[in-house]
Amino acid sequence: MFSESPIIRRKSSQIMVGNVPVGGDAPITVQSMTNTLTTDVAATVKQIKALEDVGADIVRVSVPTMDAAEAFKQIKQQVNIPLVADIHFDYRIALKVAEYGVDCLRINPGNIGREDRIRSVVEAARDNNIPIRIGVNGGSLEKDIQEKYHEPCAEALLESAMRHVDILDRLNFDQFKVSVKASDVFLAVGAYRLLAKQINNPLHLGITEAGGFRSGAVKSAVGLGMLLAEGIGDTLRVSLAADPVQEIKVGYDILKSLRLRSRGINFIACPSCSRQEFDVISTVNALEERLEDMITPMDVSIIGCVVNGPGEALISDLGLTGSARKSGFYLDGERQRERIDNNDIVDNLERKIRARASQLDANNKIDIKEV
């Protein structure tokens, strides 16, 4: 029963990263970055496909050397998902991956060097319909900006970003998105708020170097959630010191919690207490693991007793309310005559959830045809 979000998104222009629209009225995209050696083509391709399998829209690949650029050529030929090449300083690498079919360049124009080098990269991007991401990071601001502000602040990140934006504006190139990331939540949020008022280009959100899986997920949820709730953001990456696959999962969970985008099961589950009639925690954990492959948006409530269970079930696609020996079962908010044996909850619910997903998918196909 996924409903529309009350959030009014900031109006932005739209760019295309490969076949994926970013900005405008397009869904907020979720992306990650490979952490394999790019020159290890097999390992990098394997990781990109794993990210695609869990719903990544875009994947970024670091290309620090010409050898990595040659490896990128092979990688691009073996995957379907749009790839962003992460490049710093060496404009020749940007030209090479543009030749090899990159879908987006993450390169800051002001860091390339001479005007003729900047112009050559921009012209290659224009000729090949390749957008650029300007990526400002609180930990690597230009020396003169550091000296001016003494320490990273929102105004410093904004000034750095606008310096690069002004270069692209001067070259009449508007196919770009911008990020102003920082590891501090308030610093990043403040910078994005300032930037959102200055330009209408798409904004790439992120709390950079957020930390390990748990702390980084929390920090990212807080920071990105603040911005997304204000309508700011067109694409995002959750930066975790963890398996990149987890970045995609957390990204979708953040969007799902704000009703901005839904993919797979949204589990509504009680934290459990002495009223529970079955083991709620193990049930939810088992179902989350078994149903990771599902992409159909569904709300599933699993509540261990009749205190909150019926109310949650009323607003869920499928609900379970704990009771002695056999628990109550709901579909689309309606109590069913069937009751589920508490000793067979996981297997039974998995079958019912998959069956309901198939039904919803079939109904959606019919609706599309009718329209």
Secondary structure by P-SEA (a helix, b strand, c coil): cbbbbcccccbbbbbbcccccccccccccccccccccccaaaaaaaaaaaaaaacccbbbbbbccaaaaaaaaaaaaccccbbbbbbcccaaaaaaaaaaccccccccccccccaaaaaaaaaaaaaabbbbbbccccccccaaaaaacccccaaaaaaaaaaaaaaaaaaccccbbbbbccccaaaaaaaaaaaaaccccbbbbbbcccccaaaaaaaaaaaaaaaaaaccccbbbbcccccaaaaaaaaaaaaaaaccccccccccccccccccccaaaaaaaaaaaaacccccbbbbbbbccccaaaaaaaacccbbbbcccbbbbbccccccccccccccaaaaaaaaaaaaaaaaaaaaaaaaaac
